[in-house]
Amino acid sequence: MTLLEHLDELRKRLFKAVLAYLIALGACWVVSERLVGFIVQPIRDHLFEGSDIVFIHVSEAFMIYMKSAALTAIFVAAPLIFYQLWAFIAPALYKNERRWVFPFLLFSTLFFVGGGAFGYYVATPIAASWLLNLGSEFTAQITLRSAFSFQSTLILGMGAVFEMPILIFFLARIGVVTPAFLMRNFRYAVLVIALLSAVITPTGDMMTMAVFAVPMILLYLLGVGVAAISGRSRR
């Protein structure tokens, strides 16, 4: 394929991915009110008696409804989006490697959704409990916007983080990295992970950073292990 043909193929795949996302967005908008309540519930569970989540702008609730539908639609449309990604890169793969389409879709989706679930059920309760307890002598009135922003950052961030083993696996398969190289530079990987945790955490506190960093380190090691097993099986 020429450069223009690659660009045309990329345009088609992006169009299909965006279309799948918009369809999912429309479906999620129908139940957006329930989605908002569900998304912010882990934060509400850790508020003290007399505290609640409030909104202070006229349009704030509407915007959060839209954002909740947009957030959920990413996870709903994830399999189709990953398929379009695969379909774009598949022509560059060997014939036997193109048969990985089902494992790629399955594990990419499972890791992404699993990361979002980890952010919702594990990371948010830990971070919210820690941060809210710091202000236990005050009455908390958390705005809907801040609660949703905090929660959505953790959910999306963990979803992206959980894709690390998939990324490492493919980089190892195409020869960009090797398990030995990854382990030899493990300390530098930990440093990069710590910096990334500081960037993507909503508040930048040490507890929330640790909630991001520890799973990232474990996922890095998991990716190294999968790459090593895959390399032996290929030989």
C-alpha positions as CSV (number, residue, x, y, z in Angstrom):
1,M,0.0,0.0,0.0
2,T,1.2,3.5,-0.8
3,L,1.2,6.3,1.8
4,L,-2.1,7.7,0.4
5,E,-3.7,4.2,0.6
6,H,-2.5,3.9,4.2
7,L,-4.1,7.3,5.0
8,D,-7.3,6.3,3.3
9,E,-7.4,3.1,5.2
10,L,-6.8,5.0,8.5
11,R,-9.6,7.4,7.6
12,K,-12.0,4.5,7.0
13,R,-11.1,2.7,10.3
14,L,-11.4,6.0,12.3
15,F,-14.8,6.6,10.8
16,K,-16.0,3.2,11.7
17,A,-14.6,3.5,15.2
18,V,-16.2,6.9,15.7
19,L,-19.5,5.6,14.4
20,A,-19.5,2.7,16.8
21,Y,-18.7,5.1,19.6
22,L,-21.5,7.5,18.7
23,I,-24.0,4.6,18.6
24,A,-22.9,3.5,22.0
25,L,-23.0,7.1,23.2
26,G,-26.7,7.4,22.1
27,A,-27.6,4.2,23.9
28,C,-25.8,5.3,27.1
29,W,-27.5,8.8,27.0
30,V,-30.8,7.1,27.5
31,V,-29.7,5.8,30.9
32,S,-27.3,8.7,31.7
33,E,-29.1,9.7,34.9
34,R,-28.6,6.2,36.4
35,L,-25.0,6.2,35.1
36,V,-24.2,9.4,37.0
37,G,-25.5,8.0,40.3
38,F,-23.6,4.8,39.7
39,I,-20.3,6.5,38.8
40,V,-20.1,8.8,41.8
41,Q,-21.4,6.3,44.3
42,P,-18.0,5.2,45.6
43,I,-17.2,8.8,46.5
44,R,-20.7,9.3,48.1
45,D,-20.2,6.1,50.2
46,H,-17.2,7.7,51.9
47,L,-18.8,11.1,52.7
48,F,-19.5,11.9,56.3
49,E,-22.9,12.3,57.7
50,G,-24.3,15.7,56.7
51,S,-22.1,15.9,53.6
52,D,-23.3,15.3,50.1
53,I,-22.5,15.8,46.4
54,V,-23.9,19.1,45.1
55,F,-23.9,21.1,41.9
56,I,-23.4,24.9,41.8
57,H,-24.0,25.8,38.1
58,V,-27.3,25.6,36.2
59,S,-25.8,23.5,33.4
60,E,-23.6,21.4,35.6
61,A,-25.9,18.4,35.9
62,F,-26.6,18.3,32.2
63,M,-22.9,18.4,31.3
64,I,-22.1,15.6,33.8
65,Y,-25.0,13.5,32.3
66,M,-23.3,13.9,28.9
67,K,-19.9,13.1,30.2
68,S,-21.1,10.0,32.1
69,A,-22.7,8.7,28.8
70,A,-19.4,9.5,27.0
71,L,-17.3,7.7,29.6
72,T,-19.5,4.6,29.6
73,A,-19.7,4.6,25.8
74,I,-15.9,4.1,25.6
75,F,-16.2,0.8,27.4
76,V,-19.3,-0.3,25.6
77,A,-17.7,0.4,22.2
78,A,-14.2,-0.9,23.2
79,P,-14.4,-4.3,21.3
80,L,-15.4,-2.5,18.0
81,I,-12.7,0.2,18.5
82,F,-10.1,-2.5,19.2
83,Y,-11.2,-4.4,16.1
84,Q,-10.7,-1.3,13.9
85,L,-7.3,-0.9,15.4
86,W,-6.5,-4.5,14.6
87,A,-7.9,-4.2,11.1
88,F,-5.6,-1.3,10.4
89,I,-2.4,-3.0,11.5
90,A,-3.3,-6.5,10.3
91,P,-1.9,-6.0,6.7
92,A,1.6,-5.4,8.2
93,L,1.5,-8.8,10.1
94,Y,2.5,-12.2,8.9
95,K,-0.3,-14.6,7.8
96,N,0.0,-16.7,10.9
97,E,0.0,-13.6,13.1
98,R,-3.3,-12.4,11.7
99,R,-4.9,-15.3,13.4
100,W,-4.4,-13.5,16.7
101,V,-7.4,-11.3,16.1
102,F,-9.7,-13.1,18.5
103,P,-7.2,-13.3,21.4
104,F,-6.3,-9.6,20.8
105,L,-9.9,-8.5,20.9
106,L,-10.7,-10.7,23.9
107,F,-7.7,-9.8,26.1
108,S,-7.6,-6.1,25.0
109,T,-11.3,-5.7,26.0
110,L,-11.0,-7.7,29.2
111,F,-7.9,-5.8,30.3
112,F,-9.5,-2.5,29.5
113,V,-12.8,-3.2,31.2
114,G,-11.0,-4.9,34.1
115,G,-8.9,-1.8,34.6
116,G,-12.0,0.4,34.6
117,A,-13.5,-2.0,37.2
118,F,-10.4,-1.9,39.3
119,G,-10.5,1.9,39.2
120,Y,-14.1,1.9,40.3
121,Y,-14.2,-0.8,42.9
122,V,-10.7,-0.6,44.3
123,A,-8.8,2.6,43.4
124,T,-11.6,5.1,44.1
125,P,-12.6,3.7,47.5
126,I,-9.0,3.7,48.7
127,A,-8.2,7.2,47.3
128,A,-11.5,8.7,48.4
129,S,-11.4,7.3,51.9
130,W,-7.8,8.6,52.3
131,L,-8.5,12.1,50.9
132,L,-11.8,12.7,52.6
133,N,-10.5,11.5,56.0
134,L,-7.9,14.2,55.8
135,G,-10.7,16.7,56.1
136,S,-12.8,14.9,58.6
137,E,-13.0,18.0,60.9
138,F,-14.9,19.8,58.2
139,T,-18.2,19.3,56.4
140,A,-17.6,18.2,52.9
141,Q,-19.8,19.6,50.1
142,I,-18.3,17.9,47.0
143,T,-19.4,19.4,43.7
144,L,-20.8,17.0,41.1
145,R,-18.2,18.1,38.6
146,S,-15.2,17.5,40.9
147,A,-16.6,14.1,42.0
148,F,-17.1,13.0,38.4
149,S,-13.8,14.3,37.3
150,F,-12.0,12.5,40.1
151,Q,-13.8,9.2,39.4
152,S,-13.6,9.3,35.6
153,T,-9.9,10.0,35.7
154,L,-9.3,6.9,37.9
155,I,-11.6,4.7,35.7
156,L,-10.1,5.7,32.4
157,G,-6.6,5.9,33.7
158,M,-6.7,2.4,35.1
159,G,-8.4,1.1,31.9
160,A,-5.5,2.5,29.9
161,V,-2.9,1.2,32.4
162,F,-4.3,-2.3,32.2
163,E,-3.4,-2.4,28.5
164,M,0.3,-2.5,29.4
165,P,0.7,-6.3,29.1
166,I,-0.9,-6.3,25.6
167,L,1.4,-3.5,24.5
168,I,4.5,-5.2,25.8
169,F,3.5,-8.5,24.2
170,F,3.2,-6.9,20.7
171,L,6.4,-4.9,21.1
172,A,8.2,-8.1,22.0
173,R,6.6,-10.0,19.1
174,I,7.8,-7.5,16.5
175,G,11.3,-7.3,18.1
176,V,11.2,-3.8,19.5
177,V,11.9,-5.1,23.0
178,T,12.9,-8.4,24.6
179,P,12.1,-9.7,28.1
180,A,15.8,-9.5,29.0
181,F,15.9,-5.9,28.0
182,L,12.8,-5.1,30.0
183,M,14.1,-6.7,33.2
184,R,17.5,-5.1,32.7
185,N,15.9,-1.7,32.7
186,F,13.2,-2.5,35.3
187,R,14.4,0.3,37.7
188,Y,14.0,2.8,34.9
189,A,10.6,1.5,34.2
190,V,9.7,2.0,37.8
191,L,10.9,5.6,37.6
192,V,8.8,6.2,34.5
193,I,5.8,4.6,36.1
194,A,6.2,6.8,39.1
195,L,6.3,9.9,36.9
196,L,3.2,8.8,34.9
197,S,1.4,8.2,38.2
198,A,2.1,11.7,39.3
199,V,0.8,13.1,36.0
200,I,-2.4,11.1,35.6
201,T,-3.6,11.1,39.3
202,P,-6.3,13.7,39.8
203,T,-4.8,15.1,43.0
204,G,-1.2,14.2,42.9
205,D,-1.1,12.8,46.5
206,M,1.1,9.9,47.4
207,M,-1.8,7.5,48.2
208,T,-3.5,8.0,44.9
209,M,-0.2,7.8,43.1
210,A,0.5,4.5,44.8
211,V,-2.9,3.2,43.7
212,F,-1.8,3.8,40.1
213,A,1.9,2.8,40.5
214,V,1.6,-0.6,42.2
215,P,-0.8,-2.1,39.6
216,M,1.4,-0.6,36.8
217,I,4.5,-2.3,38.1
218,L,2.7,-5.6,38.5
219,L,1.3,-5.3,35.0
220,Y,4.7,-4.5,33.6
221,L,6.0,-7.7,35.1
222,L,3.1,-9.6,33.8
223,G,3.8,-8.3,30.3
224,V,7.4,-9.4,30.6
225,G,6.3,-12.8,31.6
226,V,3.9,-13.1,28.8
227,A,6.5,-11.9,26.3
228,A,9.0,-14.5,27.6
229,I,6.5,-17.3,27.3
230,S,5.5,-16.2,23.8
231,G,9.1,-15.9,22.7
232,R,9.8,-19.5,23.8
233,S,6.7,-20.9,22.1
234,R,7.6,-19.1,18.9
235,R,11.1,-20.7,18.9
